[in-house]
């Protein structure tokens, strides 16, 4: 499967730049799914998550890792993830919906940003080994 799991990041929405949503991100080649780890105040995801999504020990990253490992195909994994986020379109970022998709970097950190203009974007950043993995995964951007 062609999937990358970002276990811990903060997603920034242009609609609420003062708030960072602690999240895990599951990346596919043409989109990614944001799994918010807690309530998203003041920005509201349509249906805020159940704490821990009923994963053992409320460990979202470990639960997602197990979900990825147990899926027999990419389509099965996508179906499980959509069920997990309750088909919440706010948490699915399709690259085709945005004019610009790019990965930028500075001092070992990488930021994946999708945008339509300066006032309409979603981004998240990662550091060190995860940054290298993200850059390799999306090497065609």
DSSP file (Angstrom, degrees, kcal/mol; ACC not computed):
  #  RESIDUE AA STRUCTURE BP1 BP2  ACC     N-H-->O    O-->H-N    N-H-->O    O-->H-N    TCO  KAPPA ALPHA  PHI   PSI    X-CA   Y-CA   Z-CA
    1    1 A X              0   0    0      0, 0.0     2,-1.1     0, 0.0    72,-0.0   0.000 360.0 360.0 360.0 144.3    0.0    0.0    0.0
    2    2 A X        +     0   0    0      2,-0.0    27,-0.4   135,-0.0     2,-0.3  -0.690 360.0 130.0-100.3  79.6    1.1    3.5   -0.8
    3    3 A X        -     0   0    0     -2,-1.1     2,-0.4    25,-0.1    25,-0.2  -0.975  39.4-161.4-136.4 143.4    0.3    5.2    2.5
    4    4 A X  E     -A   27   0A   0     23,-2.0    23,-3.5    -2,-0.3     2,-0.6  -0.997   9.6-153.1-127.4 129.8    2.2    7.4    5.0
    5    5 A X  E     -A   26   0A   0     -2,-0.4     2,-0.7    21,-0.2    21,-0.2  -0.902   3.7-164.2-104.2 121.8    1.1    7.9    8.6
    6    6 A X  E     -A   25   0A   0     19,-3.4    19,-2.5    -2,-0.6     3,-0.2  -0.919   9.4-167.8 -99.6 108.1    2.1   11.2   10.3
    7    7 A X  E     +     0   0A   0     -2,-0.7     2,-0.4     1,-0.2    -1,-0.1   0.829  67.1  19.6 -73.6 -33.2    1.5   10.2   14.0
    8    8 A X  E    S+     0   0A   0     16,-0.1     2,-0.3    17,-0.1    -1,-0.2  -0.955  74.1 125.2-144.7 121.7    1.7   13.7   15.5
    9    9 A X  E     -A   23   0A   0     14,-2.0    14,-2.9    -2,-0.4     2,-0.5  -0.947  49.6-115.3-156.2 173.2    1.3   17.1   13.9
   10   10 A X  E     -A   22   0A   0    115,-0.4   115,-0.6    -2,-0.3     2,-0.4  -0.987  26.4-147.4-119.4 122.6   -0.7   20.3   14.3
   11   11 A X  E     -AB  21 124A   0     10,-2.4    10,-2.1    -2,-0.5     2,-0.5  -0.752   8.4-155.0 -92.1 132.8   -3.0   21.1   11.4
   12   12 A X  E     -AB  20 123A   0    111,-3.2   111,-2.2    -2,-0.4     2,-0.4  -0.938   5.2-164.4-111.0 124.2   -3.6   24.8   10.7
   13   13 A X  E >   - B   0 122A   0     -2,-0.5     3,-1.5     6,-0.5     6,-0.2  -0.888  21.3-138.4-103.7 135.9   -6.8   25.9    9.0
   14   14 A X  G >  S+     0   0    0    107,-2.6     3,-0.7    -2,-0.4    -1,-0.1   0.776 103.3  65.5 -63.6 -23.7   -6.9   29.4    7.5
   15   15 A X  G 3  S+     0   0    0    106,-0.3    -1,-0.3     1,-0.3     3,-0.1   0.703 118.1  22.6 -71.1 -18.3  -10.4   29.7    8.8
   16   16 A X  G X   +     0   0    0     -3,-1.5     3,-2.0     3,-0.1    -3,-0.4  -0.464  69.7 164.1-145.1  66.9   -9.0   29.6   12.4
   17   17 A X  T <  S+     0   0    0     -3,-0.7    -3,-0.1     1,-0.3    -2,-0.1   0.670  72.9  64.1 -66.4 -14.4   -5.4   30.6   12.3
   18   18 A X  T 3  S+     0   0    0     -4,-0.1     2,-0.4    -3,-0.1    -1,-0.3   0.567  98.3  65.2 -83.7  -5.2   -5.3   31.2   16.0
   19   19 A X    <   -     0   0    0     -3,-2.0    -6,-0.5    -6,-0.2     2,-0.5  -0.947  62.6-158.7-124.1 137.3   -5.9   27.5   16.7
   20   20 A X  E     -A   12   0A   0     -2,-0.4     2,-0.7    -8,-0.1    -8,-0.2  -0.941  15.0-144.0-108.2 131.6   -3.8   24.4   16.0
   21   21 A X  E     -A   11   0A   0    -10,-2.1   -10,-2.4    -2,-0.5     2,-0.4  -0.864  15.4-133.2 -97.4 115.6   -5.6   21.1   15.9
   22   22 A X  E     +A   10   0A   0     -2,-0.7    15,-2.8   -12,-0.2    16,-0.5  -0.543  48.9 154.5 -66.6 123.4   -3.5   18.3   17.4
   23   23 A X  E     -AC   9  36A   0    -14,-2.9   -14,-2.0    -2,-0.4     2,-0.4  -0.902  48.2-130.4-146.8 166.0   -3.9   15.6   14.8
   24   24 A X  E     - C   0  35A   0     11,-2.1    11,-3.3    -2,-0.3     2,-0.4  -0.920  29.3-151.6-114.0 150.6   -2.6   12.5   13.1
   25   25 A X  E     -AC   6  34A   0    -19,-2.5   -19,-3.4    -2,-0.4     2,-0.6  -0.989   9.0-158.0-129.5 130.6   -2.6   12.5    9.3
   26   26 A X  E     -AC   5  33A   0      7,-2.5     7,-2.5    -2,-0.4     2,-0.4  -0.937  21.7-154.1-107.3 114.9   -2.9    9.5    6.9
   27   27 A X  E     +AC   4  32A   0    -23,-3.5   -23,-2.0    -2,-0.6     2,-0.3  -0.747  17.4 177.4 -98.0 133.1   -1.5   10.5    3.5
   28   28 A X        -     0   0    0      3,-2.7     3,-0.2    -2,-0.4   -25,-0.1  -0.744  46.8 -98.4-116.2 171.5   -2.4    9.0    0.2
   29   29 A X  S    S+     0   0    0    -27,-0.4     3,-0.1    -2,-0.3   -26,-0.1   0.829 119.1  26.3 -65.1 -33.3   -1.0   10.1   -3.1
   30   30 A X  S    S+     0   0    0      1,-0.2    65,-2.1    65,-0.0    66,-0.5   0.431 131.1   3.8-113.5   0.4   -3.9   12.3   -4.1
   31   31 A X  E     - D   0  94A   0     63,-0.2    -3,-2.7    -3,-0.2     2,-0.3  -0.976  59.5-137.6-165.3 171.1   -5.4   13.3   -0.8
   32   32 A X  E     -CD  27  93A   0     61,-1.7    61,-2.9    -2,-0.3     2,-0.5  -0.981  11.7-136.7-139.5 157.8   -4.9   13.0    3.0
   33   33 A X  E     -CD  26  92A   0     -7,-2.5    -7,-2.5    -2,-0.3     2,-0.5  -0.948  13.5-146.1-116.0 127.6   -7.2   12.4    5.9
   34   34 A X  E     -C   25   0A   0     57,-3.4     2,-0.7    -2,-0.5    -9,-0.2  -0.818   6.9-163.8 -93.6 125.6   -6.9   14.4    9.1
   35   35 A X  E     -C   24   0A   0    -11,-3.3   -11,-2.1    -2,-0.5     2,-0.2  -0.887  16.4-147.3-109.8  98.8   -7.7   12.4   12.3
   36   36 A X  E     -C   23   0A   0     -2,-0.7   -13,-0.2   -13,-0.2     4,-0.1  -0.450   4.5-155.8 -69.7 132.8   -8.2   15.1   14.9
   37   37 A X        +     0   0    0    -15,-2.8    15,-0.4    -2,-0.2     2,-0.3   0.616  68.6   2.2 -88.9 -12.5   -7.1   13.9   18.4
   38   38 A X  S    S-     0   0    0    -16,-0.5    11,-0.3    13,-0.1    12,-0.1  -0.919 102.1 -44.0-157.4-179.4   -9.3   16.2   20.5
   39   39 A X        -     0   0    0     -2,-0.3     2,-0.4     1,-0.1   -17,-0.2  -0.237  48.8-137.8 -56.2 144.8  -11.9   18.9   20.4
   40   40 A X        -     0   0    0      5,-0.1     2,-0.2     2,-0.1    -1,-0.1  -0.356  32.2-161.6-107.0  51.0  -11.2   21.5   17.7
   41   41 A X        +     0   0    0     -2,-0.4   -21,-0.1     1,-0.3     2,-0.1  -0.527  67.2   8.2 -76.0 144.3  -12.1   24.8   19.6
   42   42 A X  S    S+     0   0    0     -2,-0.2    -1,-0.3   -23,-0.1     2,-0.3  -0.968 128.1  57.7 -80.9 -17.2  -12.6   27.5   18.3
   43   43 A X  S    S-     0   0    0    -27,-0.2     2,-0.6    -2,-0.1   -27,-0.1  -0.559  83.3-143.6 -69.7 135.4  -12.6   26.0   14.8
   44   44 A X        -     0   0    0     -2,-0.3     2,-0.3    -3,-0.1    -3,-0.1  -0.902   8.5-151.6-111.2 117.4  -15.3   23.3   14.7
   45   45 A X        -     0   0    0     -2,-0.6     3,-0.4     1,-0.1    -5,-0.1  -0.646  40.8-107.3 -72.4 143.1  -14.8   20.1   12.7
   46   46 A X  S    S+     0   0    0     -2,-0.3     2,-0.5     1,-0.3    -1,-0.1   0.839 108.7  16.3 -46.7 -46.1  -18.4   19.1   11.8
   47   47 A X  S    S-     0   0    0     38,-0.1    -1,-0.3     3,-0.0     3,-0.1  -0.891  87.2-139.2-130.0 100.8  -18.4   16.2   14.3
   48   48 A X        -     0   0    0     -2,-0.5    -9,-0.1    -3,-0.4     3,-0.1  -0.268  35.4 -96.8 -59.4 147.9  -15.7   16.5   16.8
   49   49 A X        -     0   0    0    -11,-0.3     2,-0.4     1,-0.1    -1,-0.1  -0.197  27.0-109.4 -70.9 154.4  -14.1   13.1   17.5
   50   50 A X    >   -     0   0    0     -3,-0.1     3,-2.6     1,-0.1    -1,-0.1  -0.699  56.7 -92.4 -71.5 130.0  -14.9   10.7   20.3
   51   51 A X  G >  S-     0   0    0     -2,-0.4     3,-0.8     1,-0.3   -13,-0.1  -0.241 107.6  -3.3 -52.3 122.7  -11.8   10.9   22.5
   52   52 A X  G >  S-     0   0    0    -15,-0.4     3,-2.8     1,-0.2    -1,-0.3   0.372  98.1-110.6  77.6  -4.8   -9.4    8.2   21.4
   53   53 A X  G <   -     0   0    0     -3,-2.6    -1,-0.2     1,-0.3    -2,-0.1   0.764  68.4 -68.6  50.8  27.9  -11.9    6.8   18.8
   54   54 A X  G <  S+     0   0    0     -3,-0.8    -1,-0.3     1,-0.2     2,-0.2   0.733  93.8 151.2  61.8  24.5  -12.2    3.8   21.1
   55   55 A X    X   -     0   0    0     -3,-2.8     3,-2.2     1,-0.1    -1,-0.2  -0.539  61.2 -82.4 -75.8 152.2   -8.7    2.7   20.3
   56   56 A X  G >  S+     0   0    0      1,-0.3     3,-1.8    -2,-0.2     7,-0.1  -0.335 115.9   1.0 -56.4 134.8   -6.9    0.7   23.1
   57   57 A X  G 3  S-     0   0    0      1,-0.3    -1,-0.3    -3,-0.1     3,-0.1   0.661 117.4 -86.4  59.3  19.1   -5.5    3.1   25.7
   58   58 A X  G <  S+     0   0    0     -3,-2.2     2,-1.1     1,-0.2    -1,-0.3   0.763  83.0 153.1  53.7  27.3   -6.9    6.0   23.6
   59   59 A X    <>  -     0   0    0     -3,-1.8     4,-2.3     1,-0.2    -1,-0.2  -0.752  22.5-177.1 -90.6  97.5   -3.7    5.9   21.6
   60   60 A X  H  > S+     0   0    0     -2,-1.1     4,-2.6     1,-0.2     5,-0.2   0.899  79.3  51.7 -64.4 -43.2   -4.8    7.3   18.2
   61   61 A X  H  > S+     0   0    0      1,-0.2     4,-2.4     2,-0.2    -1,-0.2   0.929 112.8  44.8 -62.2 -45.8   -1.4    6.9   16.5
   62   62 A X  H  > S+     0   0    0      1,-0.2     4,-2.4     2,-0.2    -1,-0.2   0.892 112.9  52.3 -65.7 -38.9   -1.1    3.2   17.6
   63   63 A X  H  X S+     0   0    0     -4,-2.3     4,-2.1     2,-0.2    -2,-0.2   0.902 110.8  46.7 -63.3 -41.3   -4.7    2.6   16.6
   64   64 A X  H  X S+     0   0    0     -4,-2.6     4,-2.6     2,-0.2    -2,-0.2   0.898 110.3  53.4 -67.5 -39.8   -4.1    4.1   13.1
   65   65 A X  H  X S+     0   0    0     -4,-2.4     4,-2.6     1,-0.2    -2,-0.2   0.935 111.1  46.3 -58.6 -46.2   -0.9    2.0   12.7
   66   66 A X  H  X S+     0   0    0     -4,-2.4     4,-2.2     1,-0.2    -1,-0.2   0.881 110.9  52.8 -63.3 -38.6   -2.8   -1.2   13.5
   67   67 A X  H  X S+     0   0    0     -4,-2.1     4,-1.1     2,-0.2    -1,-0.2   0.914 111.7  45.6 -63.5 -43.0   -5.6   -0.1   11.1
   68   68 A X  H  < S+     0   0    0     -4,-2.6     3,-0.4     1,-0.2    -2,-0.2   0.921 114.1  48.6 -66.0 -44.5   -3.0    0.4    8.3
   69   69 A X  H  < S+     0   0    0     -4,-2.6    -2,-0.2     1,-0.2    -1,-0.2   0.844 113.1  47.2 -65.1 -34.3   -1.2   -2.9    9.1
   70   70 A X  H  < S+     0   0    0     -4,-2.2     2,-0.2    -5,-0.2    -1,-0.2   0.651  87.5 102.1 -85.8 -14.6   -4.5   -4.9    9.2
   71   71 A X     <  -     0   0    0     -4,-1.1     3,-0.1    -3,-0.4     4,-0.0  -0.504  57.4-157.9 -72.4 134.9   -6.0   -3.5    6.0
   72   72 A X  S    S+     0   0    0     -2,-0.2     2,-0.3     1,-0.1    -1,-0.1   0.684  74.0  15.1 -86.8 -18.5   -5.6   -5.9    3.1
   73   73 A X  S  > S-     0   0    0      1,-0.1     4,-2.0   -72,-0.0     5,-0.1  -0.965  75.8-111.2-148.9 164.8   -6.0   -3.2    0.4
   74   74 A X  H  > S+     0   0    0     -2,-0.3     4,-2.5     1,-0.2     5,-0.2   0.875 117.8  53.7 -65.4 -37.7   -5.8    0.6    0.0
   75   75 A X  H  > S+     0   0    0      2,-0.2     4,-2.2     1,-0.2    -1,-0.2   0.892 107.9  50.0 -65.0 -39.2   -9.6    0.7   -0.7
   76   76 A X  H  > S+     0   0    0      2,-0.2     4,-2.2     1,-0.2    -1,-0.2   0.909 111.1  49.5 -64.2 -41.9  -10.3   -1.2    2.5
   77   77 A X  H  X S+     0   0    0     -4,-2.0     4,-2.6     2,-0.2    -2,-0.2   0.921 109.8  50.7 -63.0 -44.5   -8.1    1.2    4.5
   78   78 A X  H  X S+     0   0    0     -4,-2.5     4,-2.7     1,-0.2     5,-0.2   0.918 109.9  50.4 -59.6 -43.6   -9.9    4.2    3.0
   79   79 A X  H  X S+     0   0    0     -4,-2.2     4,-2.0     1,-0.2    -1,-0.2   0.908 111.4  48.2 -61.9 -42.4  -13.3    2.7    3.9
   80   80 A X  H  X S+     0   0    0     -4,-2.2     4,-2.2     2,-0.2    -1,-0.2   0.898 112.8  48.5 -64.6 -40.7  -12.2    2.1    7.5
   81   81 A X  H  X S+     0   0    0     -4,-2.6     4,-2.3     2,-0.2    -2,-0.2   0.904 110.0  50.5 -68.2 -41.1  -10.8    5.7    7.8
   82   82 A X  H  <>S+     0   0    0     -4,-2.7     5,-3.6     1,-0.2     6,-0.3   0.890 111.9  48.8 -63.1 -37.9  -13.9    7.3    6.4
   83   83 A X  H ><5S+     0   0    0     -4,-2.0     3,-1.1     3,-0.2    -2,-0.2   0.901 109.1  53.7 -65.6 -40.3  -15.9    5.3    8.9
   84   84 A X  H 3<5S+     0   0    0     -4,-2.2    -2,-0.2     1,-0.3    -1,-0.2   0.908 113.9  40.3 -61.1 -43.5  -13.6    6.4   11.7
   85   85 A X  T ><5S-     0   0    0     -4,-2.3     3,-1.0    -5,-0.1    -1,-0.3   0.315 114.9-117.5 -89.8  10.0  -14.0   10.1   10.8
   86   86 A X  T < 5 -     0   0    0     -3,-1.1    -3,-0.2     1,-0.2     3,-0.2   0.858  62.8 -66.4  58.4  40.5  -17.8    9.5   10.2
   87   87 A X  T 3 <S+     0   0    0     -5,-3.6     2,-0.8     1,-0.2    -1,-0.2   0.820  81.8 172.4  52.0  36.1  -17.5   10.5    6.5
   88   88 A X    X   -     0   0    0     -3,-1.0     3,-1.5    -6,-0.3     4,-0.3  -0.669  24.0-160.7 -79.5 108.3  -16.7   14.0    7.7
   89   89 A X  G >  S+     0   0    0     -2,-0.8     3,-1.1     1,-0.3    -1,-0.2   0.722  85.7  69.7 -63.4 -22.5  -15.6   16.0    4.5
   90   90 A X  G 3  S+     0   0    0      1,-0.2    -1,-0.3     3,-0.1    -2,-0.0   0.800  99.2  49.8 -64.1 -27.9  -13.9   18.6    6.7
   91   91 A X  G <  S+     0   0    0     -3,-1.5   -57,-3.4    -6,-0.1     2,-0.6   0.445  95.6  81.3 -93.2  -1.4  -11.2   16.1    7.5
   92   92 A X  E <   -D   33   0A   0     -3,-1.1     2,-0.7    -4,-0.3   -59,-0.2  -0.930  60.6-165.6-109.4 121.8  -10.5   14.9    4.0
   93   93 A X  E     -D   32   0A   0    -61,-2.9   -61,-1.7    -2,-0.6     2,-0.5  -0.881   4.2-166.2-111.7 101.4   -8.2   17.2    1.9
   94   94 A X  E >   -D   31   0A   0     -2,-0.7     3,-1.5   -63,-0.2   -63,-0.2  -0.753  16.3-146.3 -86.4 126.0   -8.4   16.3   -1.8
   95   95 A X  G >  S+     0   0    0    -65,-2.1     3,-1.7    -2,-0.5    -1,-0.1   0.819  96.7  65.4 -61.6 -30.6   -5.5   17.9   -3.7
   96   96 A X  G 3  S+     0   0    0    -66,-0.5    -1,-0.3     1,-0.3   -65,-0.1   0.682  92.7  62.9 -67.4 -16.7   -7.8   18.4   -6.7
   97   97 A X  G <  S+     0   0    0     -3,-1.5     2,-0.3     2,-0.0    -1,-0.3   0.517  98.9  66.7 -82.8  -5.3   -9.9   20.9   -4.7
   98   98 A X  S <  S-     0   0    0     -3,-1.7    18,-0.2    -4,-0.2     3,-0.1  -0.894  70.0-143.8-122.8 147.3   -7.0   23.3   -4.4
   99   99 A X  S    S+     0   0    0     16,-0.6     2,-0.4    -2,-0.3    17,-0.2   0.837  89.3  35.1 -74.1 -34.2   -5.1   25.4   -6.9
  100  100 A X  E     +E  115   0A   0     15,-2.5    15,-2.7    17,-0.1     2,-0.4  -0.982  56.8 175.3-131.0 131.2   -1.7   24.9   -5.2
  101  101 A X  E     +E  114   0A   0     -2,-0.4     2,-0.3    13,-0.2    13,-0.2  -0.989  23.1 154.3-129.9 121.2   -0.2   21.9   -3.4
  102  102 A X  E     -E  113   0A   0     11,-2.4    11,-2.8    -2,-0.4     2,-0.5  -0.993  38.4-138.2-149.9 156.3    3.4   22.3   -2.2
  103  103 A X  E     -E  112   0A   0     -2,-0.3     2,-0.3     9,-0.2     9,-0.2  -0.968  26.6-176.4-112.3 124.3    5.9   21.1    0.3
  104  104 A X  E     -E  111   0A   0      7,-2.5     7,-3.0    -2,-0.5     2,-0.3  -0.824   4.6-160.5-116.1 159.0    8.2   23.7    1.8
  105  105 A X  E     +E  110   0A   0     -2,-0.3     2,-0.3     5,-0.2     5,-0.2  -0.988  16.0 172.4-143.3 152.4   11.1   23.3    4.1
  106  106 A X  E >  S-E  109   0A   0      3,-1.9     3,-1.7    -2,-0.3    -2,-0.0  -0.879  73.1 -14.1-158.4 124.5   13.2   25.2    6.6
  107  107 A X  T 3  S-     0   0    0     -2,-0.3     3,-0.1     1,-0.3    -2,-0.0   0.871 129.5 -44.3  50.8  47.5   15.8   23.9    9.1
  108  108 A X  T 3  S+     0   0    0      1,-0.3    20,-1.0    19,-0.1     2,-0.3   0.391 115.3 110.2  84.6  -3.9   14.9   20.3    8.8
  109  109 A X  E <   -EF 106 127A   0     -3,-1.7    -3,-1.9    18,-0.2     2,-0.4  -0.791  50.3-157.4-102.2 148.3   11.1   20.8    9.0
  110  110 A X  E     -EF 105 126A   0     16,-2.6    16,-2.4    -2,-0.3     2,-0.5  -0.972   1.4-160.5-124.4 141.8    8.7   20.3    6.1
  111  111 A X  E     -EF 104 125A   0     -7,-3.0    -7,-2.5    -2,-0.4     2,-0.6  -0.986   6.1-154.9-123.3 126.6    5.3   21.8    5.7
  112  112 A X  E     -EF 103 124A   0     12,-2.4    12,-1.6    -2,-0.5     2,-0.4  -0.902  23.1-179.7 -98.4 121.4    2.7   20.4    3.4
  113  113 A X  E     -EF 102 123A   0    -11,-2.8   -11,-2.4    -2,-0.6     2,-0.4  -0.982  17.1-171.0-129.3 129.6    0.3   23.3    2.3
  114  114 A X  E     +EF 101 122A   0      8,-2.5     8,-2.2    -2,-0.4     2,-0.3  -0.964  23.3 165.6-113.5 135.8   -2.7   23.2    0.1
  115  115 A X  E     -EF 100 121A   0    -15,-2.7   -15,-2.5    -2,-0.4   -16,-0.6  -0.995  42.5-167.5-151.3 153.7   -4.2   26.5   -0.9
  116  116 A X  E    S-     0   0A   0      4,-2.4     2,-0.3     1,-0.5     5,-0.1   0.647  88.0 -23.2-104.0 -32.6   -6.6   28.3   -3.2
  117  117 A X  E >  S- F   0 120A   0      3,-1.0     3,-1.5   -17,-0.1    -1,-0.5  -0.922  83.2 -75.1-162.1-177.3   -5.3   31.8   -2.2
  118  118 A X  T 3  S+     0   0    0     -2,-0.3     3,-0.1     1,-0.3     0, 0.0   0.727 129.7  44.5 -63.6 -21.5   -3.6   33.5    0.8
  119  119 A X  T 3  S+     0   0    0      1,-0.2     2,-0.4  -104,-0.0    -1,-0.3   0.403 108.5  58.9-103.5   1.5   -6.7   33.4    2.8
  120  120 A X  E <  S+ F   0 117A   0     -3,-1.5    -4,-2.4  -106,-0.0    -3,-1.0  -0.823  73.7 117.4-135.8  94.5   -7.8   29.8    2.1
  121  121 A X  E     - F   0 115A   0     -2,-0.4  -107,-2.6    -6,-0.2     2,-0.4  -0.973  42.3-151.8-152.2 163.3   -5.4   27.1    3.0
  122  122 A X  E     +BF  13 114A   0     -8,-2.2    -8,-2.5    -2,-0.3     2,-0.3  -0.991  27.9 166.5-136.1 134.3   -4.7   24.0    5.2
  123  123 A X  E     -BF  12 113A   0   -111,-2.2  -111,-3.2    -2,-0.4     2,-0.3  -0.979  17.7-172.1-146.1 159.0   -1.2   23.1    6.3
  124  124 A X  E     -BF  11 112A   0    -12,-1.6   -12,-2.4    -2,-0.3     2,-0.3  -0.983  13.5-146.2-147.8 153.3    0.7   20.9    8.7
  125  125 A X  E     - F   0 111A   0   -115,-0.6  -115,-0.4    -2,-0.3     2,-0.3  -0.876  11.6-176.3-121.9 150.8    4.4   20.6    9.6
  126  126 A X  E     - F   0 110A   0    -16,-2.4   -16,-2.6    -2,-0.3     2,-0.3  -0.948  12.9-142.2-139.7 160.7    6.7   17.7   10.6
  127  127 A X  E >>  - F   0 109A   0     -2,-0.3     3,-1.1   -18,-0.2     4,-0.7  -0.828  50.3 -17.8-124.7 161.7   10.3   17.5   11.6
  128  128 A X  H 3> S+     0   0    0    -20,-1.0     4,-1.8    -2,-0.3     3,-0.4  -0.135 124.5   5.8  53.9-125.5   13.4   15.3   11.2
  129  129 A X  H 3> S+     0   0    0      1,-0.3     4,-2.3     2,-0.2    -1,-0.3   0.859 132.3  53.3 -62.0 -37.4   12.8   11.7   10.0
  130  130 A X  H <> S+     0   0    0     -3,-1.1     4,-2.4     1,-0.2    -1,-0.3   0.874 106.2  54.4 -64.7 -36.0    9.1   12.3    9.4
  131  131 A X  H  X S+     0   0    0     -4,-0.7     4,-2.4    -3,-0.4    -2,-0.2   0.906 108.5  48.5 -63.9 -41.5    9.9   15.3    7.2
  132  132 A X  H  X S+     0   0    0     -4,-1.8     4,-2.3     2,-0.2    -2,-0.2   0.923 111.8  49.3 -63.5 -43.5   12.2   13.2    5.1
  133  133 A X  H  X S+     0   0    0     -4,-2.3     4,-2.6     1,-0.2    -2,-0.2   0.896 111.3  49.7 -63.3 -40.1    9.5   10.5    4.7
  134  134 A X  H  X S+     0   0    0     -4,-2.4     4,-2.3     2,-0.2    -1,-0.2   0.923 110.9  49.1 -64.5 -44.9    6.9   13.2    3.8
  135  135 A X  H  < S+     0   0    0     -4,-2.4    -2,-0.2     1,-0.2    -1,-0.2   0.885 114.5  45.6 -62.9 -39.8    9.3   14.7    1.1
  136  136 A X  H >< S+     0   0    0     -4,-2.3     3,-1.3    -5,-0.2    -2,-0.2   0.902 111.3  52.3 -69.3 -41.2   10.0   11.2   -0.4
  137  137 A X  H 3< S+     0   0    0     -4,-2.6     3,-0.3     1,-0.3    -2,-0.2   0.906 120.1  33.7 -62.8 -42.8    6.3   10.2   -0.3
  138  138 A X  T >< S+     0   0    0     -4,-2.3     3,-1.8     1,-0.2    -1,-0.3  -0.257  76.0 136.4-105.4  44.1    5.2   13.4   -2.2
  139  139 A X  T <   +     0   0    0     -3,-1.3    -1,-0.2     1,-0.3    -2,-0.1   0.705  66.7  62.7 -65.2 -18.9    8.4   13.7   -4.3
  140  140 A X  T 3         0   0    0     -3,-0.3    -1,-0.3     1,-0.2    -2,-0.1   0.472 360.0 360.0 -86.5  -1.3    6.2   14.5   -7.4
  141  141 A X    <         0   0    0     -3,-1.8    -1,-0.2    -6,-0.2   -38,-0.2   0.467 360.0 360.0 -84.2 360.0    4.8   17.7   -5.9
